[in-house]
Amino acid sequence: MEWLLFLLAFVALVLVARRYFATRVWPSVADEVFEGTVLRLGQNLLCLPDRSHLDADEVGRTTLVCFPGFLEDMRYFLEVHRDTPARLIVLNNGNYHNPFRGVSPSTPEWFKGNPHPVGTIAHDAFCVNQVLEHMTGPERVVVHGHSRGGAVMLEAGHQSPELARHVEVILEAAVVPRGRLYQNGEKRLQPVGFFLLPFMLSLMRVAPRSRLLDSPMMWVTNATKNRLVASIPFTPRQYATAETNSRNIIEWQATSGIALFDNFKRMTLFVGERDGVLCRDAMLQSASQSDAVEVIETCGTDHFISLEKPELIQAYFNRQ
């Protein structure tokens, strides 16, 4: 009888601990200087970096809207698009930390409350459409989504095809309809992996930096990539949101149709030589089912093409 009571007490302790680690609001450790403006769209943030170093006429002709991947933040796009001749708008995942120091976000009057659950692709796609509706005009509009951010852009087109039909899309190592995770990650996560995720992310906060950078996706490396990948455990405000993100990625890939590729004016998918996060073959198979997608297979790259070979993304704009 005593062992049963002990077992029940242990299970209860684990469940209480899991709830604590999942729902606690974790402190942010990112403390970077930012020149520009930050806005709040409900649970999401967006930044407008200063573009005064670029030609104002060129900047006025194009608006570029970017959305990062799972456990990434707005900093992902700042280097690759630093000199892109466009007005730059970068969004953050819902319920993720502001990575910038000393910036107080304001909420624009036009923002509407988000009807979708925080942490879902649909929630973040709603924010993208708010930006497209209220912060773009007759100029050329390009959206750039990395990984989960690619699915956010595709879902935005599904939610508001009337906004998307004039928009060009860059999908970078993207979560796509009928896609899969690297090495059948779906099976490894369900159900034990999801249960342990808050514990794992909490432990990663105190793990040595070298341990965080020891993974298959780090065979291509540089200082910028190392810095941003090492910050992965610190980006969500709550690990329950990260769990929702990962569950929803799997569900969205399994249930979304190839027709999502057809809502935009133009679409280009950049695929890494390898991919240590998503299944590269499934990504290519998905894109091959639509005539709307131009596929660019890159060399010397993994999942983070903008960090590994930024010149490949930059060349997209130079060829226009």
Buried (B, 14 or more C-beta within 10 A) or exposed (E): EEEEEEEEEEEEEEEEEBEEBBEBEBEBEBEEEBEBBBBBBBBBBBBBBEBEEBEEEEBBEBBBBBBBBBBBBBBBBBEBBBEBBBBBBBBBBBBBBBBBEEBEBEEEEEBEEBEBEBBBBBBBBBBBBBBBEEBBEEEBBBBBBBBBBBBBBBBBBBBBEEBBEBBBBBBBBBBBBBBBBBEEBBEEBEEEBBBEBBBBBBEBEEEEEEEBBEEEBBEBBEEBBBEBBBBBBBBBBBBBBBBBBBBBBBEBBEEBEBEBBBBBBEBBBBBBBBBBBBBBEBBBBBBEBBEBBEBBEBEEBBBBBBBBBBEBBBEBBEEE
